[in-house]
Amino acid sequence: MAIYRGEGGSGDATTNISITLVTQRALEAAASAQAASDSATEASTSATNAATSAASSSASATAAATSETNAATSAGVAALNATSASDSASSAATSALNAATSETNAATSETNAAASETAAAASASSASTSATTATNAASAASTSASEASTSASNASTSETNAAASAAAASTSETNAATSETNAKTAQTAAEAAQAAAEAAATAGYSFPFYTSAGASDPIGLVSGVYIPFFDAVGASNNISVVS
C-alpha cells in the first residue's frame, strides 16, 4: 500500500528508494552524532581524568619535594647527632680522665690528711707547752706590773720632788739675778765714788802754763793722767799728780 507524504500523493519506486536512503543517512547521521557525542563525553571524561592525573602528579611532585626536603633535614639531623655522639664520646673520655685524676687527688688528699693529723697532734703538744709558758709569762707579767706600779709611785714622788727642786732653783735663779743686779749697781756706785774721790783728791792741782801772749793758762792735773814732758837733754820726764 502506498504511503502518502504530503501533497502529490504516493510516490513511485525511485522516490521511495530515495526516501529510504535519506532516512538511512539520517539514521546514520544521528548514529554518528550520538557516537560523536559519546566520543565528546569520553574526551571530556578523559580530560577530567587527565586533569585529575595532572593534579595527582603535581601533588606527588610536591610530596616528592617535601620528602626530599625531609630527607635532607633528616640527613642534617643525623650529621648533628653524629657530631653530638662524637662530642659525647670525647666528653666521656675526658670524664674518665678526670675521674682517674680525681682518684689520684683523693689518694694524695688522704696522705696529706694523715700528715696533717700528725702535724695537728704535734701542734696540740706545742700548744700545751705554749699554754704553760703563757701561764708562767702571765705570772711574771703580774709581778712586773706590781713592780711597775711601785716604780710609777716612786716616779711620781720623784716628779714631785723634782718640781719642788725646780721651784727652789727658779727662786734661787731669781735671787741670783737680783744679787747680780745689786752687785752691778754697787759696782757702778763704787766706780762713781772712786772717780769722785780721785777728782776730789786731785782738785786744785795744776801745771803752770802761759800762752804766747804771756797770759796764765794752767793745765789741770788729774790722778792717773800724765802730761808728756822732755827735759833739756831730751829724756822723757812726764808730769803727773803724785798723791
PyMOL commands that set and color helices and strands:
alter all, ss='L'
color gray80, all
select helices_A, chain A and resi 13-202
alter helices_A, ss='H'
color red, helices_A
select strands_A, chain A and resi 206-207+219-220
alter strands_A, ss='S'
color yellow, strands_A
deselect
rebuild
show_as cartoon
